[in-house]
């Protein structure tokens, strides 16, 4: 894991290297001060040597101030390296997620990806900061203090050789049992994030159906589950504190007992005993620091595995090699579409196909309607054209070439998709529309808005194109959001435009004007319209009827009325519904 994550420290290697150097200087000063103190007690005070006491005291103060300066520097260097390390991981993670196919996003789920980008990376940051300081300071201080303690009195130092193995075994048992608990804790955090995200995104539905109490209970259960998981892990980890404290006090008592006897018998000087006790504290403090590093590394290991899992997951989308692009070119010649014996399922584990044996052709510039019952595979079918998903079996061709032979950028620039969920972003109307074309001027923006029947309500707004939209376009109606999304797609000047039930929130008169606008301005563009209302697609060149993932019929409105029972039943039921109104 360290080998895989180490490259993310490359930009911050200078502070990462300087930090241990500063810490080593600090440790050298820390272990020197007890020797100077012993010199004052054993030589200066008995001989009443004021000069020695003063000179040594001033030196101790100077060393302490220098140690303070070096300590602050090491903290700053460690923070810089750790925060930079975390920033690089987050940047790479986010970039990696951006390359994921919809299938990969479905596999992980949004809540767990958010947890991995935030909490898991924070855990790696924390252990890096702790590691740069404690992981260098503790062993170096342990070794130096132990050597100096042995040098003062090797017999008394045997106390450590009893305590250290006992502490090591205890720490090993705690760590081995803590790791699975921390992994489970991160999964519980995923669950809590999922609950919060789902509730906040759907807050209007929750309030409309008066389900606040139900959602509070669901959150309470997830929150308590997380709390119980955290307590289960912490209950084990906190055993380390009492174990270390017991060892520290036991060692100090043993040193005072045996060392005091040695001072009384003349086998050890008082200053030596005082400095020895200082080294006892330094040694045991170093052991405590090491134990904390090890325990935090257990949680960081669980987080690191989750981060690496995302980084090492293939995107699910293969790009053609440069030689193929150079030989065949990377331009979509026209808006023709062809499906050749296509089967599709969302995951390899799925038992049934969503689409089965789909074969049909769309000529460039043709307008195609798609209709079918909920769950018949309409959205799945059109998602294969811009490679939001890849066909499981068979081929999807655009412009006479398999979609997998284009670069994703070229293909998706040529195919504009207006999905069922009308996604707008915080910012102005202008900024949202310019997702379609970054350098579009006002004339171009208003032209596509005119076609999308959005110009009228934009012009009525006090700030026009510069009107600020809330997150998700909350200050717009459903129909207004749909029309802005259509305008944004038109601004790409695509060869193919896919409207996935994108006029469901507009009235029939606006829907009619939209169709008229498409007919006038998209004559050379292939238009694919998924609709629930037959009157939205009945003037299309051809209409595709889907039933349970299969093509049930294809033809003009008149042909389907004569030949296709499903289409005829839908049309008649809708006509009766309109009469009833």
C-alpha positions in Angstrom: 0.0 0.0 0.0 2.8 2.4 0.9 4.5 1.7 -2.5 1.2 2.4 -4.4 0.5 5.7 -2.5 4.1 7.0 -2.3 4.0 8.6 -5.7 1.4 11.1 -4.4 4.1 12.5 -2.1 6.4 13.3 -5.0 5.5 17.0 -5.2 6.0 17.4 -1.4 9.1 15.3 -1.0 11.2 18.3 0.2 9.1 19.0 3.3 8.7 15.2 3.8 12.5 14.8 3.9 13.2 18.0 6.0 10.6 17.1 8.6 12.5 14.0 9.9 15.8 15.9 9.9 14.2 18.6 12.1 12.8 15.9 14.4 16.1 14.2 14.7 17.7 17.5 15.8 14.9 18.0 18.3 15.4 14.5 19.7 19.2 15.0 20.1 18.5 18.1 22.1 15.8 16.4 24.2 18.1 13.5 25.2 21.0 15.9 25.9 19.1 18.0 28.5 18.9 15.2 31.2 22.7 14.8 31.0 23.2 18.5 31.5 20.8 18.4 34.4 22.7 15.5 36.0 25.9 17.5 35.7 24.3 20.4 37.7 23.0 18.0 40.4 26.2 15.8 40.7 28.9 18.5 40.2 27.6 22.0 40.3 25.5 21.8 43.5 27.8 19.7 45.7 30.9 21.9 44.7 28.8 25.1 44.8 30.2 25.9 41.4 28.0 28.9 40.4 29.8 29.3 37.1 29.1 25.7 36.1 25.5 25.9 37.2 24.9 29.2 35.4 26.7 28.2 32.2 24.9 24.8 32.1 21.6 26.5 32.9 21.9 29.0 30.1 22.9 26.3 27.7 19.8 24.2 28.7 17.5 27.3 28.1 19.2 27.9 24.7 18.8 24.3 23.7 15.1 24.2 24.9 14.4 27.4 22.8 16.1 25.9 19.8 14.2 22.6 20.3 11.0 24.6 20.4 11.9 26.3 17.1 12.8 23.0 15.4 9.7 21.4 16.8 7.4 24.1 15.3 9.3 23.7 12.0 8.8 20.0 12.0 5.1 20.4 12.6 4.8 22.9 9.8 6.7 20.6 7.4 4.7 17.6 8.4 1.4 19.5 7.9 2.5 20.8 4.5 3.6 17.3 3.3 0.5 15.5 4.7 -2.1 18.0 3.4 -0.4 18.1 0.0 -0.3 14.3 -0.1 -4.1 14.2 0.7 -4.8 16.9 -1.9 -2.9 14.9 -4.6 -4.9 11.7 -3.7 -8.2 13.5 -3.8 -7.3 15.1 -7.2 -6.4 11.7 -8.7 -9.4 10.0 -7.2 -11.8 12.6 -8.6 -10.1 12.4 -12.0 -10.4 8.6 -11.9 -14.1 8.8 -11.0 -14.7 11.1 -13.9 -13.5 8.4 -16.3 -15.8 5.8 -14.9 -18.6 4.4 -17.0 -22.1 4.5 -15.6 -21.6 0.7 -14.9 -18.6 1.5 -12.6 -20.5 4.3 -10.9 -23.4 1.9 -10.3 -21.0 -0.7 -8.9 -19.5 1.7 -6.2 -22.5 4.0 -5.6 -22.2 7.7 -5.0 -22.2 7.7 -1.2 -19.2 5.4 -0.9 -17.3 7.4 -3.4 -18.0 10.5 -1.4 -16.8 8.8 1.8 -13.6 7.6 0.0 -12.9 11.1 -1.3 -13.4 12.7 2.1 -13.2 10.6 5.2 -10.8 7.9 3.8 -8.4 10.5 2.4 -8.5 12.4 5.7 -7.5 9.2 7.5 -4.5 8.8 5.1 -3.6 12.5 5.7 -3.7 12.0 9.5 -1.5 8.9 9.5 0.9 10.7 7.1 1.2 13.7 9.4 1.5 11.4 12.4 4.0 9.1 10.6 6.3 12.0 9.6 6.5 13.2 13.1 5.9 10.3 15.5 7.2 7.4 13.4 10.6 9.1 13.1 10.7 10.8 16.5 9.6 7.8 18.6 12.1 5.1 17.4 15.0 7.6 17.3 14.2 8.8 20.8 13.7 5.3 22.0 17.1 4.1 20.8 19.0 7.2 22.0 17.3 7.3 25.4 17.8 3.5 25.8 21.5 3.7 24.9 22.1 6.6 27.3 20.1 4.9 30.1 22.2 1.7 29.7 25.3 3.9 29.7 24.3 5.4 33.1 23.4 2.1 34.7 23.1 -1.1 32.6 21.7 -3.1 35.5 18.8 -0.7 36.1 18.1 -0.7 32.4 17.0 -4.3 32.4 13.6 -3.0 33.6 13.0 -1.9 30.0 13.8 -5.3 28.6 11.0 -6.8 30.6 8.4 -4.1 29.8 9.0 -3.7 26.1 8.2 -7.3 25.0 5.0 -7.4 27.1 3.8 -4.1 25.5 4.7 -5.3 22.0 2.6 -8.5 22.4 -0.3 -6.6 23.8 -0.2 -4.0 21.0 -0.1 -6.7 18.4 -3.2 -8.4 19.8 -5.1 -5.1 19.8 -4.0 -4.2 16.2 -5.0 -7.6 14.8 -8.5 -7.4 16.2 -9.0 -3.7 15.5 -8.4 -3.9 11.7 -11.7 -5.7 10.8 -13.6 -3.4 13.1 -12.3 -0.3 11.3 -13.2 -1.8 7.9 -16.7 -2.4 9.1 -16.8 1.1 10.6 -16.1 2.7 7.1 -18.9 0.6 5.6 -21.3 1.9 8.2 -20.2 5.5 7.4 -21.0 4.7 3.7 -24.5 3.7 4.8 -25.0 6.9 6.8 -23.8 9.1 3.9 -26.2 7.2 1.6 -29.1 7.9 4.0 -28.2 11.6 4.3 -27.7 12.1 0.6 -30.9 10.3 -0.4 -32.9 12.3 2.1 -31.5 15.7 1.2 -31.8 15.2 -2.6 -35.5 14.0 -2.1 -36.4 16.5 0.6 -39.3 17.9 -1.3 -40.8 14.4 -1.8 -40.2 13.7 1.9 -42.1 16.8 2.9 -44.8 16.3 0.3 -45.6 12.9 1.7 -45.1 13.9 5.3 -42.4 11.2 5.8 -40.1 13.3 8.0 -40.7 11.0 11.0 -39.9 7.9 8.9 -36.7 9.5 7.5 -35.7 10.7 11.0 -36.0 7.1 12.2 -34.1 5.8 9.2 -31.3 8.3 9.9 -31.4 7.4 13.6 -30.9 3.7 12.9 -28.0 4.4 10.5 -26.5 6.9 13.0 -26.8 4.5 15.9 -25.3 1.7 13.8 -22.3 4.0 13.0 -22.0 4.9 16.7 -22.1 1.3 17.8 -19.5 0.4 15.2 -17.2 3.2 16.4 -17.6 2.3 20.0 -16.9 -1.4 19.2 -13.6 -0.3 17.5 -12.7 2.3 20.2 -13.4 0.0 23.1 -10.6 -2.2 21.8 -8.2 0.6 21.0 -8.6 2.4 24.3 -7.1 -0.7 26.1 -3.8 0.6 24.7 -3.9 3.6 27.0 -4.3 1.8 30.3 -1.8 -0.8 29.2 0.8 1.8 28.4 0.2 3.8 31.6 0.5 0.7 33.7 3.8 -0.1 32.1 5.1 3.5 32.6 4.2 3.6 36.2 5.4 0.1 36.9 8.8 1.0 35.3 9.1 4.3 37.2 8.3 2.5 40.5 10.8 -0.2 39.8 13.5 2.4 38.8 12.8 4.4 42.0 12.9 1.3 44.1 16.1 -0.2 42.8 17.7 3.1 41.9 17.0 4.6 45.3 18.7 1.6 46.9 21.7 2.2 44.6 21.9 5.9 45.6 21.8 5.0 49.3 24.5 2.4 48.8 26.7 4.8 46.8 26.4 2.7 43.6 24.7 5.6 41.8 24.7 9.4 42.0 21.5 11.4 42.6 21.8 13.3 39.4 22.3 10.0 37.5 19.0 8.7 39.0 17.2 11.9 38.0 18.4 11.7 34.4 17.7 8.0 34.3 14.1 8.7 35.3 13.9 11.3 32.5 15.1 8.6 30.1 12.5 6.3 31.5 9.8 8.8 30.6 11.3 9.4 27.2 11.5 5.7 26.4 8.0 4.9 27.6 6.6 8.0 25.9 8.2 6.9 22.7 6.6 3.5 23.1 3.2 5.2 23.6 3.7 7.3 20.5 4.7 4.2 18.5 1.6 2.4 19.7 -0.6 5.3 18.6 1.0 5.3 15.2 0.4 1.6 14.8 -3.2 1.9 16.0 -4.0 4.8 13.6 -2.3 2.9 10.8 -4.8 0.1 11.3 -7.6 2.5 10.4 -5.5 4.1 7.7 -4.9 0.7 6.2 -8.6 0.1 5.9 -9.1 3.5 4.3 -6.0 3.1 2.0 -7.4 -0.2 0.6 -10.7 1.5 -0.2 -8.9 4.4 -2.0 -6.6 2.0 -3.9 -9.6 0.0 -5.0 -11.1 3.0 -6.7 -7.7 4.0 -8.3 -7.1 0.5 -9.6 -10.6 -0.1 -11.0 -10.6 0.2 -14.7 -12.9 2.8 -16.1 -15.1 0.3 -17.9 -14.6 2.3 -21.1 -11.9 1.4 -23.6 -10.5 4.1 -25.9 -9.2 3.1 -29.4 -5.5 3.1 -29.7 -3.8 6.1 -31.5 -2.9 4.1 -34.5 -6.5 3.1 -35.1 -7.6 6.8 -34.8 -4.9 7.9 -37.1 -5.8 5.3 -39.7 -9.6 5.6 -39.5 -9.8 9.3 -38.5 -11.7 10.5 -35.4 -14.6 12.4 -36.8 -18.2 11.4 -36.8 -19.2 11.8 -40.5 -23.0 11.9 -40.0 -25.9 11.2 -37.6 -26.8 7.7 -38.9 -27.3 5.1 -36.1 -27.4 1.3 -36.4 -27.9 -1.4 -33.8 -26.7 -4.9 -34.8 -28.1 -7.8 -32.7 -27.5 -5.9 -29.5 -28.0 -7.4 -26.0 -27.4 -5.4 -22.9 -27.3 -6.0 -19.2 -26.1 -3.5 -16.5 -23.7 -5.9 -14.8 -22.1 -9.3 -15.5 -23.9 -10.6 -12.4 -27.3 -9.7 -13.7 -29.3 -12.8 -14.7 -31.5 -11.2 -17.4 -30.8 -8.9 -20.3 -32.3 -5.4 -20.2 -32.2 -5.4 -24.1 -32.3 -8.5 -26.3 -31.6 -8.9 -30.0 -32.0 -5.2 -30.9 -31.4 -4.5 -34.6 -32.5 -1.4 -36.5 -31.2 1.5 -38.6 -31.7 5.2 -38.4 -30.8 7.4 -41.4 -28.9 10.7 -40.8 -31.3 13.6 -40.3 -34.2 11.3 -39.5 -36.6 11.9 -36.5 -37.3 8.7 -34.5 -39.8 8.3 -31.7 -39.4 5.6 -29.1 -42.3 4.5 -26.9 -42.9 1.6 -24.5 -44.0 0.8 -21.1 -42.0 1.7 -18.0 -39.0 -0.7 -17.7 -39.1 -1.6 -21.4 -35.5 -0.5 -21.9 -36.0 2.9 -23.7 -33.4 4.8 -21.7 -31.0 1.9 -21.7 -31.2 1.7 -25.5 -30.4 5.4 -26.2 -27.6 5.3 -23.5 -25.6 2.9 -25.7 -25.3 5.5 -28.5 -23.0 8.0 -26.6 -21.4 5.1 -24.7 -22.8 5.9 -21.3 -22.9 2.1 -21.2 -21.4 -0.4 -23.7 -23.4 -3.1 -25.4 -22.9 -6.6 -23.8 -23.3 -8.3 -27.1 -23.5 -6.9 -30.6 -22.5 -3.6 -32.1 -23.8 0.0 -32.0 -22.7 2.1 -35.0 -22.8 5.9 -35.4 -21.8 7.3 -38.8 -21.2 3.8 -40.1 -18.5 3.0 -37.4 -18.7 1.1 -34.1 -19.0 3.6 -31.3 -16.0 2.0 -29.7 -13.8 3.1 -32.6 -14.2 6.8 -31.7 -12.6 8.6 -28.9 -15.1 9.3 -26.1 -14.7 13.0 -26.5 -15.4 13.0 -30.3 -18.4 10.7 -30.0 -20.0 12.6 -27.1 -19.4 15.9 -28.8 -21.4 14.6 -31.7 -24.2 13.2 -29.6 -26.2 15.5 -27.3 -28.3 13.9 -24.6 -31.1 15.4 -22.6 -31.7 12.9 -19.8 -34.8 12.4 -17.7 -33.3 14.1 -14.7 -32.9 17.8 -15.7 -29.5 18.6 -14.1 -28.6 22.3 -13.8 -25.7 23.7 -11.7 -25.3 26.6 -9.3 -24.5 29.6 -11.5 -26.1 31.9 -14.1 -28.4 30.7 -16.9 -25.6 31.8 -19.2 -23.0 29.6 -17.4 -25.3 26.6 -17.5 -26.0 27.0 -21.2 -22.3 27.4 -22.0 -21.8 23.8 -21.0 -22.9 23.1 -24.5 -20.4 25.6 -26.0 -18.0 27.5 -23.8 -17.5 30.5 -26.1 -21.1 30.9 -27.2 -22.1 34.6 -27.5 -25.5 36.0 -26.5 -26.9 35.7 -30.0 -26.1 32.0 -30.2 -27.5 31.5 -26.7 -30.8 33.2 -27.4 -31.1 31.4 -30.8 -31.1 28.0 -29.2 -33.3 29.2 -26.4 -35.8 30.4 -29.0 -35.8 26.9 -30.5 -36.2 25.3 -27.1 -39.0 27.7 -26.2 -37.0 29.1 -23.3 -36.3 32.6 -24.6 -39.7 33.9 -23.5 -39.3 33.2 -19.8 -35.6 34.2 -19.8 -36.4 37.6 -21.2 -39.0 38.2 -18.5 -36.4 37.6 -15.8 -34.8 40.9 -14.5 -31.2 39.8 -15.2 -32.0 37.7 -18.3 -29.1 35.3 -19.1 -27.3 36.5 -16.0 -30.0 35.3 -13.6 -28.5 33.2 -10.9 -29.8 29.6 -10.5 -29.9 27.8 -7.2 -28.4 24.3 -6.9 -30.2 22.1 -9.3 -32.2 25.0 -10.7 -34.5 25.1 -7.6 -35.8 28.6 -8.6 -37.2 27.3 -11.9 -40.2 25.2 -12.7 -39.9 21.6 -14.0 -40.8 22.8 -17.6 -38.4 25.7 -17.5 -35.6 23.4 -16.4 -36.4 20.9 -19.2 -36.3 23.7 -21.8 -33.0 25.0 -20.6 -31.5 21.5 -20.7 -32.7 21.2 -24.3 -31.2 24.6 -25.2 -27.9 23.5 -23.7 -27.9 20.3 -25.8 -28.8 22.2 -29.0 -25.8 24.6 -28.4 -23.5 21.7 -29.0 -24.7 21.7 -32.7 -24.6 17.9 -32.5 -25.2 15.4 -35.3 -27.5 13.4 -33.0 -29.8 14.7 -30.3 -31.5 12.4 -27.8 -34.5 13.7 -25.8 -35.2 11.2 -23.1 -38.8 12.1 -22.0 -37.5 15.7 -21.9 -40.8 17.4 -22.5 -42.9 15.6 -19.9 -43.2 18.8 -17.8 -44.3 21.1 -20.5 -47.8 21.7 -21.7 -49.1 20.3 -25.1 -48.9 23.8 -26.8 -45.3 24.3 -25.8 -44.6 20.7 -26.8 -46.0 21.4 -30.2 -43.9 24.6 -30.6 -40.8 22.6 -29.6 -41.5 20.0 -32.3 -42.0 22.8 -34.8 -38.7 24.4 -33.8 -36.9 21.1 -34.2 -38.3 20.6 -37.7 -37.2 24.1 -38.7 -33.7 24.2 -37.2 -32.6 20.5 -36.9 -33.2 19.4 -40.5 -29.7 17.7 -40.8 -29.7 16.4 -37.2 -30.8 13.0 -36.2 -33.4 13.4 -33.5 -34.4 10.6 -31.2 -37.3 11.3 -28.9 -38.4 9.1 -26.0 -41.9 10.0 -25.0 -44.9 8.8 -23.0 -47.4 10.8 -25.0 -47.9 9.6 -28.5 -48.8 13.1 -29.7 -45.2 14.1 -29.0 -43.9 11.6 -31.5 -46.7 10.7 -33.9 -45.2 13.1 -36.5 -41.8 11.4 -36.4 -40.4 9.8 -39.5 -40.6 6.4 -37.7 -41.6 5.2 -34.3 -40.0 2.3 -32.4 -42.1 0.3 -30.0 -40.3 -1.4 -27.2 -41.7 -4.2 -25.1 -39.8 -5.9 -22.3 -36.4 -5.1 -23.9 -37.3 -6.2 -27.4 -38.5 -4.4 -30.5 -42.2 -5.0 -30.9 -42.7 -2.8 -33.9 -41.2 0.0 -36.0 -42.9 2.2 -38.6 -44.8 5.4 -39.1 -47.8 6.4 -36.9 -50.3 5.2 -39.5 -48.4 1.9 -40.0 -48.3 1.1 -36.3 -51.9 2.0 -35.9 -52.7 -0.7 -38.4 -50.2 -3.3 -37.5 -49.1 -2.9 -33.9 -51.5 -3.8 -31.1 -49.4 -2.3 -28.2 -49.1 1.0 -30.0 -52.8 1.1 -30.9 -53.9 0.3 -27.3 -51.6 3.1 -26.0 -52.9 5.6 -28.5 -56.6 4.7 -27.8 -56.2 4.9 -24.1 -54.5 8.3 -24.3 -57.2 9.6 -26.6 -59.9 8.5 -24.2 -58.1 10.2 -21.4 -58.0 13.4 -23.3 -61.8 13.2 -24.0 -62.4 12.6 -20.3 -60.5 15.8 -19.5 
